[in-house]
């Protein structure tokens, strides 16, 4: 492995943690993720992680069905803490030091996010897992990932998804969907492509952080994309 990035933020979807399950977490999937993250970390890359909670709860969907949106988002943020703790445990079992920093204050469970504390953990060689998004409702974990990537001055935001890049339409529904190898922030926003929410894309654009979209399911996908290899789409200027 020859990494082309020094410091990365890896955005994991909650759905990607389920494996073949319809709900919850797959121990096998998380163990393999931990293996890859450790390999990248051992290669000298500083790793930050943001994880969603779609495997446990979908706040926006449930809010649309009558649940108060603020409460729904708070439940979703707590779901990300659960996933973050699971990933932290898997990393530690694999031999990689990790810390969870939460946008919500839950001192009995994990550390509360502070900018300088997060930087200190990175400097100490620890994988930092950011949980609870921004700590505020109405902001997605994509936006939380773009925010933390900006604060930590990451070289790139790596978004692990269910498909191998950005397409002009959903490739799971349209077999003729066109895949982009490279696309600008402006085009993603103009075409309203569903790869990330537009707030996240705009924030990454403002801070000139490229977004690399790749499939989490490919063999050694993270190790490859950190080296600039494999199948992916890069979003940049």
Phi, psi and omega in degrees: 000129177236087184300143177255000178237148178267318181225125184238155166243121180261118177262115179254138175274148175298322180301327181291346180271352186281333187065231179272001181282161176266350183199150174088211187233145175259118179300323181294316180297314182292324177297319179291321176299315180299320178300314181292318180297319178297319180298317178295317179297317180294337179279001176101007180271133175276127191243126169244148182226139168235133182236144177274192182221024182296342177283345183243324187198141177240095186301312183296317181297315181290329176295322179295337180267010173119350179283143177303129187298319181297315179295317179300317180293324178296319176298317178299320179297320177296325176298322179293328177295318177301313179296319181297319179294322178296316180294319177302314180298318179296319179295317180295322177294332178277351178100015179251122179293137184215150176227142175257128175241123187254141174289342172256144181278109177226069191299335179285346186249317183201173180284148174279139183296128168221136184306307184291327177295317179298315179299321181296319178298318179297315180298331179279000177085023180261148170283130182252125180250117181267122182246166176066026175056229178272353185088003182233145175291166177072009175237130182281168175290338172298314178295320176300321178295316179295322179295310181294324177297322178291314181297320182276000180054049179288151180285335186200153172250115180261115182256110178275125184231190179270351178235167190268025178158196180259130179241161178284348173204173185291112182294342178283342179249333183237107182293342180263011180301138182267130178265139176263133173280324178214142180208151182274158175305316184300320181290322177299316181290316182297319181274357181053045179290139191275022184292322177211164176288154189294332176297318179296315180297317180296321179293318177296320178298315182300326182256010175054048177253113178297147177247124178250120182256126182214165179274127178292339190275346180292151181298125180052039186301315182295315180301321180291313186291329177294335177265006179078018182246177178083189181263128180194170170237137176251132177253122181203186180296000000 
